[in-house]
Amino acid sequence: MSQQPVSLPYLQQFSLSGKIALISGASRDIGLEIARAMAGCGAHVILNGRDATTLDAAAAEIRSMGGSVQSLAFDVTDTDAVKHAFATIAQQHGRLDILVNNAGVRNRKPLLEFSDAEIMAMLSTNLIASYTLSREAARLMLPQRSGRLITVTSIAGKVARAGDAVYTGAKAGLTGMMRALAAEYGPLGITSNAIAPGGVATAANAAAISDPKINAHFATRTPLGRWAQPQEIAGAAVFLAGSAASYVNGHVLYVDGGMSIAM
Ligand SMILES: NC(=O)c1ccc[n+]([C@@H]2O[C@H](COP(=O)([O-])OP(=O)(O)OC[C@H]3O[C@@H](n4cnc5c(N)ncnc54)[C@H](OP(=O)(O)O)[C@@H]3O)[C@@H](O)[C@H]2O)c1
């Protein structure tokens, strides 16, 4: 007996065909995988990061797979550069449908070891930049009365570990920002949601993964018993960007192997 898929128009709800998506921190790992996945679902993806050469190589790879892509190098902590980037998007595309606030930096150490400058640098990239990017995205999305703001926060936005106060505070702040924007922009047609990954095998975790003690801790704390691959985060972003999530607003989607619910 041959099986035919049931044909229902709303099952096309993971298509991002014709959508314009900006993904910050898309030169590698989680951001790049989200960009690949969104391009694979039909979006035109705009890759952001600070290094133009790395971004161009990532864009070439997506293009070689048939994706529609461009790179836009700028530092998310440089507000003039951010405004210039959004002006470029407005000029080239006249719209923006999806913003993924993904760019982040890692600096794990006890609070007493942080200088003032290091605290500011962590908060600038991991928290404040998502405000400026979301604000500039909203300027384009509000006249459309549609748009998706997707913020990559972390399991650290919910549960805390000693020796990680600055990152933890930034990620908890992002969760608050995401919820406030969901309340503010929901009535205007724009949704705001977050993805909270657990431990993902990326460059930012290379040292932790090669440390047997930290590695064993993650395996014990995560019911699935392993680190995630970036591909396992990307599907959540596609879901939140598409019409499948049309009634999802103000939500934190934990993609953490169960870490947030386990003791
Ligand atoms: N990996 C995990 O286990 C994990 C868990 C929970 C949450 N997250 C979050 O997921 C996001 C991505 O993490 P990841 O592990 O994929 O990180 P990653 O491998 O270190 O990649 C970070 C990306 O952000 C870019 N970036 C950093 N600072 C930037 C800036 N000032 N302006 C523009 N781009 C900047 C980097 O490119 P350039 O350096 O070339 O600029 C890179 O593309 C982060 O927000 C992170 O906090 C990760």
The ligand as an SDF file (V2000), in Angstrom:
LIG
                    3D

 48 52  0  0  0  0  0  0  0  0999 V2000
   27.1300   27.1330   22.2230 N   0  0  0  0  0  0  0  0  0  0  0  0
   26.2870   26.9780   23.2410 C   0  0  0  0  0  0  0  0  0  0  0  0
   26.3520   25.9850   23.9930 O   0  0  0  0  0  0  0  0  0  0  0  0
   25.2280   27.9910   23.5120 C   0  0  0  0  0  0  0  0  0  0  0  0
   24.2850   27.7100   24.5140 C   0  0  0  0  0  0  0  0  0  0  0  0
   23.2820   28.6330   24.7860 C   0  0  0  0  0  0  0  0  0  0  0  0
   23.2380   29.8020   24.0670 C   0  0  0  0  0  0  0  0  0  0  0  0
   24.1650   30.0490   23.0940 N   0  0  0  0  0  0  0  0  0  0  0  0
   24.0670   31.3270   22.3730 C   0  0  0  0  0  0  0  0  0  0  0  0
   23.9630   31.0560   20.9900 O   0  0  0  0  0  0  0  0  0  0  0  0
   24.5590   32.1260   20.2610 C   0  0  0  0  0  0  0  0  0  0  0  0
   25.5990   31.5590   19.2900 C   0  0  0  0  0  0  0  0  0  0  0  0
   26.5170   30.7870   20.0360 O   0  0  0  0  0  0  0  0  0  0  0  0
   27.6860   29.9660   19.3240 P   0  0  0  0  0  0  0  0  0  0  0  0
   28.1060   28.9360   20.2870 O   0  0  0  0  0  0  0  0  0  0  0  0
   27.2890   29.5850   17.9490 O   0  0  0  0  0  0  0  0  0  0  0  0
   28.8270   31.1000   19.3130 O   0  0  0  0  0  0  0  0  0  0  0  0
   30.1490   31.2370   18.4120 P   0  0  0  0  0  0  0  0  0  0  0  0
   30.5130   29.9660   17.7570 O   0  0  0  0  0  0  0  0  0  0  0  0
   31.1680   31.8910   19.2780 O   0  0  0  0  0  0  0  0  0  0  0  0
   29.6900   32.2850   17.2910 O   0  0  0  0  0  0  0  0  0  0  0  0
   29.3720   33.5760   17.6670 C   0  0  0  0  0  0  0  0  0  0  0  0
   29.0170   34.3790   16.4360 C   0  0  0  0  0  0  0  0  0  0  0  0
   28.7790   35.7370   16.8430 O   0  0  0  0  0  0  0  0  0  0  0  0
   29.6050   36.5950   16.0590 C   0  0  0  0  0  0  0  0  0  0  0  0
   29.9030   37.7900   16.8340 N   0  0  0  0  0  0  0  0  0  0  0  0
   30.5000   37.8770   18.0510 C   0  0  0  0  0  0  0  0  0  0  0  0
   30.5930   39.1500   18.4410 N   0  0  0  0  0  0  0  0  0  0  0  0
   30.0390   39.8990   17.4600 C   0  0  0  0  0  0  0  0  0  0  0  0
   29.8330   41.2780   17.2710 C   0  0  0  0  0  0  0  0  0  0  0  0
   30.2280   42.1830   18.2000 N   0  0  0  0  0  0  0  0  0  0  0  0
   29.2350   41.7170   16.1400 N   0  0  0  0  0  0  0  0  0  0  0  0
   28.8250   40.8240   15.2050 C   0  0  0  0  0  0  0  0  0  0  0  0
   28.9800   39.4970   15.3230 N   0  0  0  0  0  0  0  0  0  0  0  0
   29.5930   39.0420   16.4400 C   0  0  0  0  0  0  0  0  0  0  0  0
   30.8130   35.7450   15.6830 C   0  0  0  0  0  0  0  0  0  0  0  0
   31.4620   36.1930   14.5220 O   0  0  0  0  0  0  0  0  0  0  0  0
   32.7800   37.1110   14.5510 P   0  0  0  0  0  0  0  0  0  0  0  0
   33.5830   36.6990   15.7520 O   0  0  0  0  0  0  0  0  0  0  0  0
   33.4470   36.8360   13.2330 O   0  0  0  0  0  0  0  0  0  0  0  0
   32.2630   38.5140   14.6500 O   0  0  0  0  0  0  0  0  0  0  0  0
   30.1350   34.4060   15.4140 C   0  0  0  0  0  0  0  0  0  0  0  0
   29.5690   34.4070   14.1240 O   0  0  0  0  0  0  0  0  0  0  0  0
   25.1530   33.0800   21.2970 C   0  0  0  0  0  0  0  0  0  0  0  0
   24.2450   34.1190   21.5640 O   0  0  0  0  0  0  0  0  0  0  0  0
   25.2940   32.1890   22.5170 C   0  0  0  0  0  0  0  0  0  0  0  0
   25.2920   32.9170   23.7270 O   0  0  0  0  0  0  0  0  0  0  0  0
   25.1540   29.1740   22.8020 C   0  0  0  0  0  0  0  0  0  0  0  0
  1  2  1  0
  2  3  2  0
  2  4  1  0
  4  5  1  0
  4 48  2  0
  5  6  2  0
  6  7  1  0
  7  8  2  0
  8  9  1  0
  8 48  1  0
  9 10  1  0
  9 46  1  0
 10 11  1  0
 11 12  1  0
 11 44  1  0
 12 13  1  0
 13 14  1  0
 14 15  2  0
 14 16  1  0
 14 17  1  0
 17 18  1  0
 18 19  2  0
 18 20  1  0
 18 21  1  0
 21 22  1  0
 22 23  1  0
 23 24  1  0
 23 42  1  0
 24 25  1  0
 25 26  1  0
 25 36  1  0
 26 27  1  0
 26 35  1  0
 27 28  2  0
 28 29  1  0
 29 30  1  0
 29 35  2  0
 30 31  1  0
 30 32  2  0
 32 33  1  0
 33 34  2  0
 34 35  1  0
 36 37  1  0
 36 42  1  0
 37 38  1  0
 38 39  2  0
 38 40  1  0
 38 41  1  0
 42 43  1  0
 44 45  1  0
 44 46  1  0
 46 47  1  0
M  CHG  2   8   1  16  -1
M  END
$$$$
